[in-house]
């Protein structure tokens, strides 16, 4: 599943699943553009720009070209500039991974409209804007491409504090199905990955609390909470020629959590 000679852009790649996927693609041979967003820095007390620079250094240590590109994925002008910068720095664009996403947990009855709009904007609109901008470059290049979007197990189930989030994840998978039809004639495959319980900033309260962690660990057939690196292999597979006939598909990466009803 080599990605030698390929150029990839990963959104939300300064930390978590995006970071793991960016470095997984680099380890498989791809040059990578690492997207991050500055205004998101304060949410979890992280330095997004600094974290993105660290990912770039790690990718370069693997012998790859890498660049950090700042953009709010919900802003069309910023997305266009980001894709242009990434393609310019890496000599083209073959792979897009839509990983940027937010989920500020909130009760449904008191949820402000502004929060709903922001989550839709980053998660779903962001995937649309980035896919469209990247696909335009791929079509112009004429050598096909790969678009992979990080959906979620939450596309299949509800969440009491996630009424704003779960629809975006279902929408992302639906978007990939439609784009698979639209972009198939151009040799561009479009698929989604559905992570289960993965230890990231979004669900830190679950995996850092011993009681919650123990409960979820015993619910998962493979016996453990997922780690961001568990998503790297599936992403590399979908980005590679090994998945050249896979499009419009969803790959559930959850340790068996979804199928365990007991």
Buried (B, 14 or more C-beta within 10 A) or exposed (E): EEBEEBBBBBBBBBBBBBBBBBBBBBBBBBBBBBBBBEEBBEEEEBBBBEBBBBBBEBBBEBEBBBBBBBBBBBBBEBBBBBBBBBBEBBEBBBBBBBBBBBBBEBEEEEBEEEBBEBBBBBBBBBBBBBBBBBBEBBBEBEEBBBBBBBBBBBBBEEBEEBBBBBBBBBBBBBBBBEBBEEBBEBBBBBBBBBBBBBBBEBBEEBBEEEEBBEEBBEBBEEEBBBBBBBBBBBBBBBBBEEBEEBBBBBBBBBBEBBEEEE
